[in-house]
């Protein structure tokens, strides 16, 4: 039996995935979480075999949650299941330790196949993502300017685009306000933007966040 925890901030999405997985005899959904922070508590309690992880969620998000969860349980299998298929998200999740990356426009059969593959400890990347990653490698670097950002810079960028204040980002990431401010201006410099509004527009343009 493959014991799974679903991590997604949309209740409707979790309900739909649970319904799909309930039809597979060897897969059991044993818990759910609506944020990265909540996922840490749920995984500590339930010790599942696998986590289906959304990428863009309130709080620390799927990328940081993946890193933290694998420190708690290195044997945990993590499959990213998200609407965000653009680089650098796939590469960063895989670098953080996720074994698979799947977009939410996949078929039910693809999802079940991905879960079974990752449960065996094998890597699963949907064809569209694999193609994009391969093309980025052939070009030497991604055309997406966000691919140049570090893991921490992406975290700060996401929270800025969520409209979070400096102290909120500081508390969530356990950084000093001065350090967060430094990251903000480093983002401006790397991405060629002048303020948070321009940063948000650029993030939407390259599919890093959803348009409100």
C-alpha positions as CSV (number, residue, x, y, z in Angstrom):
1,X,0.0,0.0,0.0
2,X,1.2,3.5,-0.9
3,X,0.3,5.9,1.8
4,X,-0.1,9.4,0.5
5,X,-0.6,12.9,1.9
6,X,-2.0,15.6,-0.3
7,X,-0.6,19.1,0.1
8,X,-2.5,21.9,-1.8
9,X,-4.1,25.1,-0.7
10,X,-7.3,24.4,-2.7
11,X,-9.9,22.2,-1.0
12,X,-11.6,21.4,-4.3
13,X,-8.3,20.2,-5.8
14,X,-7.6,17.9,-2.9
15,X,-11.1,16.5,-3.0
16,X,-10.7,15.8,-6.7
17,X,-7.3,14.1,-6.3
18,X,-8.6,12.1,-3.4
19,X,-11.5,10.8,-5.5
20,X,-9.1,9.8,-8.3
21,X,-6.8,8.0,-6.0
22,X,-9.6,6.2,-4.2
23,X,-10.1,4.1,-7.3
24,X,-6.6,2.6,-7.1
25,X,-6.5,-0.3,-4.7
26,X,-2.8,0.1,-3.7
27,X,-3.0,3.8,-3.0
28,X,-4.4,5.3,0.2
29,X,-4.8,9.0,1.0
30,X,-4.1,9.2,4.8
31,X,-4.0,13.0,5.2
32,X,-4.2,16.5,3.7
33,X,-2.5,19.8,4.3
34,X,-3.4,23.3,2.9
35,X,0.1,24.9,3.3
36,X,3.7,24.0,3.6
37,X,3.7,24.7,7.3
38,X,0.7,22.5,7.9
39,X,2.3,19.8,5.8
40,X,5.3,19.6,8.2
41,X,3.0,18.9,11.1
42,X,0.9,16.3,9.2
43,X,3.9,14.4,7.8
44,X,5.5,14.3,11.3
45,X,2.3,12.8,12.7
46,X,1.4,10.4,9.9
47,X,4.7,9.4,8.3
48,X,3.4,8.7,4.8
49,X,5.3,7.0,2.0
50,X,4.6,9.9,-0.4
51,X,3.5,13.5,-0.7
52,X,1.8,15.1,-3.6
53,X,3.0,18.6,-3.3
54,X,1.7,21.8,-4.9
55,X,4.4,24.4,-5.6
56,X,2.7,27.8,-5.1
57,X,1.0,28.0,-1.7
58,X,0.7,30.6,1.0
59,X,3.6,30.6,3.5
60,X,6.8,28.7,2.8
61,X,5.4,27.1,-0.4
62,X,6.2,23.7,-2.0
63,X,9.9,24.3,-2.7
64,X,10.9,25.1,0.9
65,X,8.4,22.5,2.3
66,X,10.1,19.8,0.1
67,X,13.5,20.7,1.6
68,X,12.2,20.7,5.2
69,X,10.2,17.4,4.8
70,X,13.2,15.6,3.4
71,X,15.3,16.7,6.4
72,X,12.6,15.2,8.6
73,X,12.3,12.0,6.6
74,X,15.0,11.4,3.9
75,X,13.1,8.3,2.7
76,X,9.9,10.3,1.9
77,X,9.0,10.3,-1.8
78,X,7.8,13.7,-3.1
79,X,5.8,14.2,-6.3
80,X,5.2,17.8,-7.3
81,X,1.7,18.3,-8.8
82,X,1.1,21.8,-9.8
83,X,-0.1,24.2,-12.5
84,X,3.4,25.7,-12.8
85,X,5.3,24.0,-15.5
86,X,7.7,26.8,-16.3
87,X,11.4,26.7,-15.4
88,X,12.9,27.2,-12.9
89,X,10.3,25.5,-10.8
90,X,10.8,21.9,-12.1
91,X,14.6,22.1,-11.8
92,X,14.5,23.6,-8.4
93,X,12.0,21.1,-7.0
94,X,14.1,18.2,-8.4
95,X,17.3,19.7,-7.0
96,X,15.5,20.0,-3.6
97,X,14.9,16.3,-3.6
98,X,11.5,15.7,-5.3
99,X,11.4,12.6,-7.4
100,X,8.7,13.7,-9.8
101,X,7.1,16.7,-11.4
102,X,3.6,16.6,-12.9
103,X,1.3,19.4,-14.1
104,X,-2.4,19.5,-13.1
105,X,-3.5,19.2,-16.8
106,X,-2.3,15.6,-16.8
107,X,-4.7,12.7,-17.2
108,X,-5.8,10.5,-14.3
109,X,-3.8,7.7,-15.7
110,X,-0.7,9.8,-15.9
111,X,-1.1,10.8,-12.2
112,X,-1.5,7.2,-11.1
113,X,1.5,6.2,-13.2
114,X,3.6,9.0,-11.7
115,X,2.6,7.9,-8.1
116,X,3.5,4.3,-8.8
117,X,6.8,5.2,-10.4
118,X,7.9,7.6,-7.7
119,X,6.8,5.1,-5.0
120,X,9.4,2.7,-6.5
121,X,12.0,5.4,-5.9
122,X,12.3,6.2,-9.6
123,X,12.1,9.7,-11.2
124,X,9.0,10.7,-13.2
125,X,8.8,14.0,-15.2
126,X,5.9,14.6,-17.5
127,X,6.9,14.9,-21.2
128,X,6.2,18.6,-21.6
129,X,8.4,19.5,-18.6
130,X,11.1,17.1,-19.6
131,X,11.1,18.7,-23.1
132,X,11.4,22.2,-21.6
133,X,14.2,21.2,-19.3
134,X,16.1,19.6,-22.1
135,X,15.7,22.7,-24.3
136,X,16.9,24.9,-21.5
137,X,20.0,22.8,-21.2
138,X,20.7,22.8,-24.9
139,X,20.4,26.6,-25.0
140,X,22.9,26.8,-22.1
141,X,20.5,28.8,-20.0
142,X,16.8,29.3,-19.7
143,X,15.2,32.3,-21.4
144,X,13.2,32.8,-18.2
145,X,15.0,35.5,-16.1
146,X,13.8,33.9,-12.9
147,X,16.0,30.9,-13.7
148,X,18.9,33.0,-12.5
149,X,17.5,33.4,-9.0
150,X,18.6,31.3,-6.0
151,X,16.2,29.2,-4.0
152,X,15.9,31.9,-1.3
153,X,15.4,34.7,-3.9
154,X,12.5,32.8,-5.4
155,X,11.0,32.4,-1.9
156,X,11.2,36.1,-1.3
157,X,10.0,36.9,-4.7
158,X,6.8,34.8,-4.2
159,X,6.0,36.4,-0.9
160,X,6.6,39.9,-2.3
161,X,4.1,39.2,-5.1
162,X,1.6,37.9,-2.5
163,X,1.7,41.4,-1.0
164,X,3.4,40.3,2.2
165,X,5.0,43.0,4.3
166,X,8.7,43.0,5.2
167,X,8.2,41.7,8.8
168,X,5.9,38.9,7.6
169,X,8.5,37.7,5.1
170,X,11.1,38.0,7.8
171,X,9.1,35.9,10.3
172,X,8.1,33.2,7.7
173,X,11.7,32.7,6.5
174,X,13.5,33.3,9.8
175,X,15.5,36.1,8.3
176,X,16.2,39.6,9.7
177,X,14.2,42.4,8.0
178,X,17.5,43.9,6.8
179,X,18.3,40.6,5.0
180,X,14.9,40.5,3.4
181,X,15.3,44.0,2.2
182,X,18.7,43.1,0.7
183,X,17.1,40.2,-1.1
184,X,14.4,42.5,-2.5
185,X,16.8,44.9,-4.0
186,X,18.9,42.0,-5.3
187,X,15.8,40.8,-7.1
188,X,15.2,44.2,-8.6
189,X,18.8,44.3,-9.9
190,X,18.8,40.7,-11.3
191,X,15.4,41.1,-13.0
192,X,15.7,44.7,-14.2
193,X,12.7,46.0,-12.3
194,X,12.2,49.1,-10.2
195,X,9.5,48.1,-7.7
196,X,7.2,45.4,-6.4
197,X,4.5,46.2,-9.1
198,X,7.0,45.6,-11.9
199,X,8.3,42.5,-10.2
200,X,4.7,41.1,-10.0
201,X,4.0,41.9,-13.6
202,X,7.2,40.1,-14.7
203,X,6.4,37.1,-12.6
204,X,2.9,36.9,-14.2
205,X,4.4,37.2,-17.6
206,X,6.7,34.3,-17.2
207,X,4.2,32.1,-15.4
208,X,5.8,32.2,-12.0
209,X,2.6,33.3,-10.3
210,X,-1.1,33.3,-11.4
211,X,-2.7,36.6,-12.5
212,X,-5.1,37.8,-9.8
